[in-house]
Amino acid sequence: MPAETTPDPTTEISDLPWLVVGLGNPGDKYARNRHNVGHRVADELVARMGGRFATHRSRAQVHDGRWAPTGGRPGARMIVAKPSTYMNESGGPVAGLLQFFKLPVTRLLVVHDELDIPFSEVRLKWGGGEGGHNGLRSISKSTGSKGYGRVRLGIDRPPGRMDPADYVLRDVPAAQREELLLMIGDAADAVEELARADFAQIQGIYNTKSGSR
């Protein structure tokens, strides 16, 4: 009898919804910071779905909705969330939402800023380390796993000797805002496509596209 194999979550087609979490800090003070681009993508996704966020008991703003029907079939369900906590406490709300919606960590997709990627590039990654990102570190600790998907939004390294902590908490400069909007749109496109295709397929498309710029 052949040995059972564990399904590869990056190629698995599942009827379970994705829990898509856009990372950032709460409040208008931080809204336009580089560190808040994950929130911006979550806002774009919910706008595209024609919905709105509601306060959830797991300390997050949540929209549980569906995409428009395609090919005579009902639209795929997707749960989009923004933790209401500060970035370094994102894990508690995320773990709470996974538990509430009865989803495995393999149906979690985290959208976040990434210093080690050139500005405006979007890349997908499954699992691995957190690269010093406090939001990811908190999520890995609270869920007990690093085995979840990430949509990484390039914000580039800080210039000169600027402290990365200061850099990510500064607003995106006016000269880069048009590119920022394009990046937010690209990231939302990638997440939307994950409602109809497996992670590995979309990862291959977007990582190749980024590398060709």
N, C-alpha and C positions, 0 to 999 in steps of 0.2 A: 504494500500500500504506500503510495507516495507521501512524503512528508508535507504537512500543511505549510503554506507560506503566508506571511503577513502581507496584506495588501499595501501597495505603495500609495500613500495618500496624495502624491503629486499627480498620479495618473488615474486614480480612482474616480469613477463617475458615481455621484451620490445624490439621492433625493433630499438629503438633509440640507438646510440652508447654510450659507456662510454667515458667520458673525464677523462683520467688518468693523474694526475699531480704528478710528482716526485719532492719533495722539496729539496732545497739546496741553496748554495750561488754560484754566478758566478765566474769563473776564476780559473786558475790552482792552485793558492794559497790555495784554499779551497777544491779542487777536492777529496782529499783522507781523508778529515775530517769525523768524526762520523756523523756530522750534514748533510753530503751530501749523505748518503746512498739512499735517495729517488731519487736523480739524477742518481745514479748508476743503480737502478732498471729500470728507464725510458730508460737509454741507452741499457740495456739488452733487454727490450721489443722491441725497435725499431730494434735492431740487429736481433732478432728472426723473425720480420716481413719482414726483407730484405729491410728496408727503410733507410731513413736518415732524420735528422731534417732540418727544414727550418725556417728562421726568420719570425715571425708573427707580425703584427702591434699591437697586444695586449701585446707587450713586453714579448715574450716567444719564445722558440724554440719548434716547433710543427711538429709532423708527423701524418698525417691523412691517415690511411691505413687499410688494411684488413688482417686477418689471412688466411692461406692457406685453400682452399676449403676442405670441409669434406662431405663424403656421397653424393657426386654429387651436393651439395649445395654451393653457393658462401660463402666465408669466412666472418665471422662477422667483421663489421667495428669497429675500435677503434681509438680514437684520443689520442695520448700521447704527453705530454707537460712538459717542464721545464721552469719555470719563469726565465727571464733574470735579474730580480731584486734581491736584497738581501732578505734573508728569511723573515724578518719582514715586507716586502712590497709585499708579494706573492699574497695578496688578489686582488689587482687591475688587474693584468694579468689574474687571474683565473676568476673573474667576467666578464672581457672583452671577454674571450674565450667562456664562457657559452652564452653570448649574441650573439657573432658572429655565433656560431654554432646552436643557437636557442635550447639550451638544458636546462631542468629544473635542479635545484641543486641536485635533486634525481638521476641524472645520473653522478654525480661527484664522483670520487674516488681519494683520496689523499694518497700518499705513503710517509711515514715520519719516522724519527728516534724516538725512545721512551725510555726514561730513566727508566721507571718503569717496563720494561720487561727484563728478563735475556738476556744476549748477545746471538745472533744468532737465537732467537725465533721469529717467525712471527705470528702475531695475527690480526684478522679482527674485526672491530667495526663499528657500525652504529650510527652516531650522538653522543650526549653527550658533555661533556666539552672538553677543549683543553689541560688540564693538564699543563698549563704554557708554552706550545709550541707557540712561537711567530708566526710561519708560519700559524698554524691552527687558532690562534687568529685573524690574519689579514684576512684570508679567510672567517671566520665566520662574521666578521664585514663588509667586502665588499660585500658579497653575501646576508647578512641579514638573514642567516640561519646556524644552526649547523646540519641540516638534510642531511648530506652527508656521504659517506662511507670512511673508513680509513683502510689502510694496514699499520700496525705498526711494525716497525723493531726494535727488542730489542738491545739496546747498553749498558744496565746495568747502575747502579748508579756510580758516581765517587768515587774513593777510599778516605778514610779519610775525611779531611775537604776541599778537592778540590772544587772550585767553579764550579757548573754545566756549567756555561757559558764558562769557560775555557776548561772544559772537552770535550764538544761537538765540539769545534773548534780545537781539536787535531786530528792528524791522527790515524787511527786504527793501533795498534802496529803489528809488523811483526808476532808475535806469534799467532795472532788472524786472520790473513788475509785469511787463508784457510777456516776457519769457516765463515768469512765474505762473501766469494764467494758463499758458500753453501746457506747462508741466502738470498743473492741477487737472486740466482736461485730459491729458494723456493717462494720468494715473486713474482717473475715473473711468476712462475707456477700458483700461486693463481689468479693473474690478468688474465692470459690467460684463465683459466678455467671459469672466470666470463663472457667470451664471449659466453659460452655455457650453463651456469647454473645460478640459482638465487643466490643472495648474501648470504641469510641465509644458504643455503646448503653448500657453500664453506666456510663460517664462521665456521660452525659446524665441518667441516673436519679439517681445519687448527688450530682452537683453541684447539681441542681435541688432535691433533698431538703435539702441543707445550706443552700442559700440561702433556703429557706422557713422556717427555724427562727427 
